[in-house]
């Protein structure tokens, strides 16, 4: 599968060793690597940028002058869509559930800084949110604009092409890769990696963003890769969802603290924090072992940390007082 592309990021991203984290987990000093997708380029970085290179590339090929997308208020994809619009001179409209509560922080603040417009859709579920976004897209078209509606999280077969390329990039950096651990939200990132690396080498960590993560990943991967992928072939950890997508569980907080204090890397509480909690659990369970190279994909999301008061509060409580 091929699609038009616009270059937005700085590739390849670095692959860094994580010896202190590896030691803390009980792995060898050369067993654990971190793929720095958080440093991919504009808009505060993150994995959505690779997807946007292809989804926006296709939009530009169709003559689009306006990008519309949807998601939660702290959507990393929405923030990066706003950044891409600023870079390319495109109007951006973001469609969020709920109502404006007078506080803009995290990704919402950055989306505003980049010049995006936000439509608050009120009390709607995902189906309702998608309907509102579609209606806004049609209204813009009727007004003479040339809008394109980008999917939730940038995830589609087209968007997954960005992570098929990332998977090939990763193999060039670490040919003997055994397992790549990555957060699984809307599905496109894992799907692209599966298309490039095969289902056995990718461990996806469900964050609770979609009802059928295995089905979504299998569908995208089958369209992008050289062969069909079935949902039962995929390695997916569904134990980190906890009480729901927007909640912050104690294993996630502990994983965030561990990575910050061993490698000075900041994870977010929804995606990378859950993925790291799953990696910790996998080492303890013996499904990730010493002696083989494991890669953790740091998919970004730092701005979103400041949109979740529980996570910020947990971090503040970690401060140690200097003895008087």
Secondary structure, DSSP 8 states (H G I E B T S, - for coil): --------B-SS--EEE-HHHHHHHT--TTSEEEEEGGGSBSTT--THHHHHHHHHHHHHHTT--EEEEEE-TT-HHHHHHHHHHHHHT-EEEEEESB---S---HHHHHHHHTT-EEEE-BS--HHHHHHHHHHHHHHHHHTT--EEE--GGG-SHHHHHHHHHHHHHHHHH-TT--EEEEEESSSHHHHHHHHHH-GGGEEEEE-SSSS-HHHHHHHHHHHHSSS---GGGSEEE-TT-TT-TT---HHHHHHHHHHHHHH-----TTTHHHHHHHHHHHHHHTSS-TTS-EEEEE---HHHHTT-HHHHHHHHHT------
